Amino acid sequence: MKKFMIEKMAARIAAGGAASLALLVQTAQAAVPTEVTTAITSAGTDLQTVAVAIIAAMAAFWGIKAIGTKLGLWK
Protein backbone atom coordinates (compact mmCIF):
# COMPACT_ATOMS: atom_id res chain seq x y z
CA MET A 1 0.00 0.00 0.00
CA LYS A 2 2.76 2.45 0.96
CA LYS A 3 4.74 1.70 -2.21
CA PHE A 4 1.66 2.37 -4.36
CA MET A 5 1.13 5.77 -2.71
CA ILE A 6 4.77 6.74 -3.26
CA GLU A 7 4.62 5.73 -6.92
CA LYS A 8 1.37 7.65 -7.40
CA MET A 9 2.85 10.77 -5.81
CA ALA A 10 6.03 10.47 -7.89
CA ALA A 11 3.93 10.25 -11.05
CA ARG A 12 2.04 13.41 -10.11
CA ILE A 13 5.25 15.29 -9.38
CA ALA A 14 6.79 14.15 -12.67
CA ALA A 15 3.71 15.18 -14.65
CA GLY A 16 3.62 18.59 -12.98
CA GLY A 17 7.35 19.09 -13.52
CA ALA A 18 7.10 18.15 -17.19
CA ALA A 19 4.21 20.57 -17.73
CA SER A 20 6.11 23.38 -16.01
CA LEU A 21 9.22 22.67 -18.04
CA ALA A 22 7.25 22.66 -21.30
CA LEU A 23 5.70 26.02 -20.42
CA LEU A 24 9.11 27.45 -19.54
CA VAL A 25 10.64 26.26 -22.82
CA GLN A 26 7.79 27.70 -24.87
CA THR A 27 8.12 31.05 -23.11
CA ALA A 28 11.89 31.11 -23.57
CA GLN A 29 11.70 30.31 -27.27
CA ALA A 30 9.21 33.08 -27.91
CA ALA A 31 11.56 35.74 -26.47
CA VAL A 32 14.68 34.83 -28.49
CA PRO A 33 15.60 37.43 -31.14
CA THR A 34 16.46 36.30 -34.66
CA GLU A 35 20.08 37.49 -34.28
CA VAL A 36 20.58 35.11 -31.37
CA THR A 37 19.09 32.22 -33.34
CA THR A 38 21.41 32.99 -36.25
CA ALA A 39 24.43 33.19 -33.94
CA ILE A 40 23.56 29.85 -32.32
CA THR A 41 23.15 28.22 -35.74
CA SER A 42 26.51 29.54 -36.96
CA ALA A 43 28.19 28.46 -33.71
CA GLY A 44 26.79 24.96 -34.23
CA THR A 45 28.24 24.90 -37.75
CA ASP A 46 31.62 26.07 -36.44
CA LEU A 47 31.54 23.43 -33.71
CA GLN A 48 30.83 20.73 -36.30
CA THR A 49 33.79 21.91 -38.40
CA VAL A 50 36.10 21.81 -35.38
CA ALA A 51 34.87 18.34 -34.39
CA VAL A 52 35.53 16.99 -37.88
CA ALA A 53 39.02 18.54 -37.87
CA ILE A 54 39.82 16.92 -34.50
CA ILE A 55 38.61 13.51 -35.66
CA ALA A 56 40.63 13.84 -38.88
CA ALA A 57 43.76 14.77 -36.88
CA MET A 58 43.25 11.77 -34.59
CA ALA A 59 42.83 9.44 -37.59
CA ALA A 60 45.98 10.87 -39.20
CA PHE A 61 47.95 10.41 -35.99
CA TRP A 62 46.70 6.83 -35.67
CA GLY A 63 47.72 6.12 -39.27
CA ILE A 64 51.19 7.57 -38.81
CA LYS A 65 51.63 5.61 -35.60
CA ALA A 66 50.48 2.37 -37.26
CA ILE A 67 52.89 2.84 -40.16
CA GLY A 68 55.72 3.82 -37.80
CA THR A 69 55.08 0.72 -35.69
CA LYS A 70 55.18 -1.55 -38.75
CA LEU A 71 58.45 0.02 -39.91
CA GLY A 72 59.99 -0.20 -36.44
CA LEU A 73 60.23 3.57 -36.04
CA TRP A 74 57.69 3.75 -33.25
CA LYS A 75 57.52 1.41 -30.30
N, C-alpha and C positions, 0 to 999 in steps of 0.2 A: 504494500500500500504506500509506504513512504517513498520507495523508488519511483513509483508511478507519479506521485505528486511532484517530485523533483524534476522528472523528465518533462512533465506538462509545463512547469514553470520555466524551465530552460527553453522550451519551444516558444513560449510567449515572449520571453526576453529576446530570443533570436529574431523572431518575426518583427518585433518592435524596433530592434536595432537595424535590421535590414531596411525597413521602411524609412527610418530616419536618415540612414546613409544615402538611400536613393534620392530623397528630397534634397539633401545637402549637395549631392553631385549635380542634380538638375539645376539648382540655384547657382552653383559655382560655374557651370558651363555657360549659363546665360549671361554672366557678367564679364566674360573674357573678351577683350578687344581683338579685332582681326589681326593687328600687328603682332600680338602675343602668339596667336595661333600660327602665324607664318613663321615666327622665330622658332617656335617649338618644332615645327615641321622641318625647317632647315637644320636645326640642331640634330634632329633624328637622322637626317641624311648624312650629316658630317660624322656622326657617331658610327653609322654603318660603314662609311668609308674607312675610318680609323680601325674598326674591328676587322675588316677584310685585309687591311695592310698588316695588322699584327699577325693574323693567321697565316698570311703569305710569308712573312718573315720567319715565323716558327717552322713552316714547312721547308723553307729554303735552308734554315739552320739544320733541321733534321736530315735533309738530303746531303748536305755537305758533311755532316758528322758520319752518316752511313757510308759515304764514299771514302772518307778519310779512314774509317775503321777497316774497311775492306783492303785499302792500300797499306795499312799498317802505320799511317801517319797520326792516327788518333787512337788512344787507348781507352 
